[in-house]
Amino acid sequence: MDITLPPVADPVGEALHFLRLSGTFYCRSEFSAPWALALPPMEHCLMLHVVTSGRCVLEIEGAPQSRIQPGDLALVPHGRGHVIASAAGLVAAKLFELPREQVSERYEILRLGGEGERTTMICGLFQFDDPAAQQLVTLLPDVITVDTWATP
């Protein structure tokens, strides 16, 4: 008996479902220069930053600095602690020491900075529940940046 499955409408969503990706935390971040935010290490987590306006730098010890601008996506797949900032070398505030506006159980708004150029970001923290997916993540580099405006 030959069974033909219909084409998948959302292959990325299907792959993430297969790998059992679970969202842990989402945050809209509103920053005004000068600002710097230190995110602590979060074991077995994948951290995501998408710049919606403005720009920032992402620094991870031992990795080259990444510059992120509107539409760019930065992925920190190993849950390593890192700093996002309006410029390199600023003293970073610690995430869990800042007040945050809790919108729901898994969604917050974070505001930080001075009176300068504004940067807004969507940030997320995810975990893969599937052991095979967890193993796959270990093969990824320290930081992955994607310029969504670049032509393939």
C-alpha positions as CSV (number, residue, x, y, z in Angstrom):
1,M,0.0,0.0,0.0
2,D,1.5,3.3,-1.1
3,I,0.6,6.3,1.1
4,T,1.2,9.8,-0.3
5,L,1.3,12.6,2.2
6,P,0.1,16.1,1.2
7,P,2.8,18.7,0.8
8,V,3.7,20.6,4.0
9,A,2.4,24.1,4.0
10,D,4.9,25.4,6.7
11,P,8.1,23.3,6.5
12,V,10.0,25.4,9.1
13,G,7.1,25.2,11.5
14,E,6.9,21.4,10.9
15,A,10.6,21.0,11.5
16,L,10.5,23.0,14.7
17,H,7.4,21.0,15.9
18,F,9.3,17.8,15.1
19,L,12.3,19.0,17.1
20,R,9.9,20.0,19.9
21,L,11.0,23.6,20.3
22,S,9.3,25.2,23.3
23,G,9.2,28.9,23.9
24,T,10.2,29.9,27.4
25,F,10.2,33.7,27.3
26,Y,9.5,36.6,24.9
27,C,10.4,40.2,25.4
28,R,10.0,43.5,23.6
29,S,13.0,45.6,24.4
30,E,13.0,49.4,24.1
31,F,16.4,50.9,24.5
32,S,17.8,54.5,24.2
33,A,21.5,55.2,23.9
34,P,23.7,54.8,25.8
35,W,22.6,51.4,27.0
36,A,24.1,47.9,27.6
37,L,22.4,44.8,28.8
38,A,24.1,41.7,30.2
39,L,22.2,38.5,29.7
40,P,23.3,35.6,32.0
41,P,24.2,32.2,30.8
42,M,21.0,30.0,30.5
43,E,21.9,26.3,30.1
44,H,20.2,24.3,27.4
45,C,18.6,27.5,26.0
46,L,18.8,29.2,22.6
47,M,18.6,33.0,22.7
48,L,17.3,35.1,19.9
49,H,17.4,38.8,19.2
50,V,15.7,40.6,16.3
51,V,16.3,44.3,15.8
52,T,13.2,46.1,14.7
53,S,14.6,49.6,14.7
54,G,18.0,51.2,15.6
55,R,21.1,49.1,15.9
56,C,23.3,47.4,18.5
57,V,26.4,45.3,19.0
58,L,26.4,41.8,20.5
59,E,29.4,40.6,22.4
60,I,30.2,37.1,23.6
61,E,33.6,36.5,25.3
62,G,35.9,34.8,22.8
63,A,33.7,35.5,19.7
64,P,34.0,38.3,17.2
65,Q,31.6,41.2,18.0
66,S,28.4,41.2,15.9
67,R,26.7,44.4,14.7
68,I,23.0,44.0,14.3
69,Q,20.6,46.4,12.5
70,P,16.9,46.5,11.6
71,G,15.7,43.2,10.3
72,D,18.8,41.3,11.4
73,L,18.5,38.2,13.6
74,A,21.1,37.1,16.0
75,L,21.0,33.7,17.6
76,V,23.0,32.6,20.6
77,P,22.4,28.8,20.4
78,H,24.4,27.6,23.4
79,G,22.8,29.8,26.1
80,R,26.1,31.6,26.7
81,G,26.0,34.8,28.6
82,H,26.4,37.8,26.4
83,V,26.0,41.6,26.2
84,I,23.9,43.6,23.8
85,A,24.6,47.3,23.7
86,S,24.3,50.6,21.8
87,A,28.2,50.6,21.6
88,A,31.1,48.4,22.7
89,G,32.7,48.9,26.1
90,L,29.7,50.2,28.1
91,V,29.0,49.0,31.6
92,A,26.1,46.6,31.2
93,A,23.1,46.4,33.4
94,K,22.2,42.9,34.6
95,L,18.9,41.6,33.1
96,F,17.4,40.3,36.4
97,E,18.2,43.5,38.3
98,L,16.1,45.7,36.0
99,P,12.4,46.4,36.3
100,R,10.3,44.8,33.6
101,E,6.7,45.2,32.7
102,Q,5.1,41.8,32.7
103,V,2.4,41.6,30.1
104,S,1.7,37.9,30.5
105,E,3.3,34.8,32.0
106,R,5.7,34.5,29.1
107,Y,5.9,38.1,27.7
108,E,7.5,41.2,29.1
109,I,8.6,44.7,28.0
110,L,12.0,45.9,29.0
111,R,13.1,49.5,28.9
112,L,16.7,50.7,29.4
113,G,18.9,53.6,28.5
114,G,19.4,57.3,28.2
115,E,18.1,60.0,25.9
116,G,19.9,59.0,22.7
117,E,19.1,57.0,19.6
118,R,16.4,54.4,20.1
119,T,16.7,50.7,19.4
120,T,13.8,48.2,19.7
121,M,14.2,44.5,19.6
122,I,12.2,41.3,20.0
123,C,14.1,38.8,22.2
124,G,13.3,35.2,22.9
125,L,14.5,32.3,24.9
126,F,13.8,28.8,23.7
127,Q,14.5,25.2,24.5
128,F,14.6,22.1,22.4
129,D,12.9,19.2,24.2
130,D,14.0,16.5,21.8
131,P,17.4,14.9,22.7
132,A,18.3,14.7,19.0
133,A,17.6,18.5,18.6
134,Q,19.7,19.2,21.7
135,Q,22.6,17.3,20.1
136,L,22.2,19.1,16.8
137,V,22.4,22.5,18.6
138,T,25.9,21.5,20.0
139,L,27.2,21.6,16.4
140,L,26.2,25.2,15.9
141,P,28.7,28.1,16.3
142,D,28.7,30.5,19.3
143,V,26.7,33.2,17.4
144,I,24.7,33.1,14.2
145,T,23.6,36.4,12.6
146,V,21.3,36.6,9.6
147,D,20.9,39.7,7.5
148,T,17.3,39.3,6.3
149,W,17.9,42.0,3.7
150,A,20.7,40.2,2.0
151,T,19.9,38.6,-1.3
152,P,20.4,34.8,-1.4
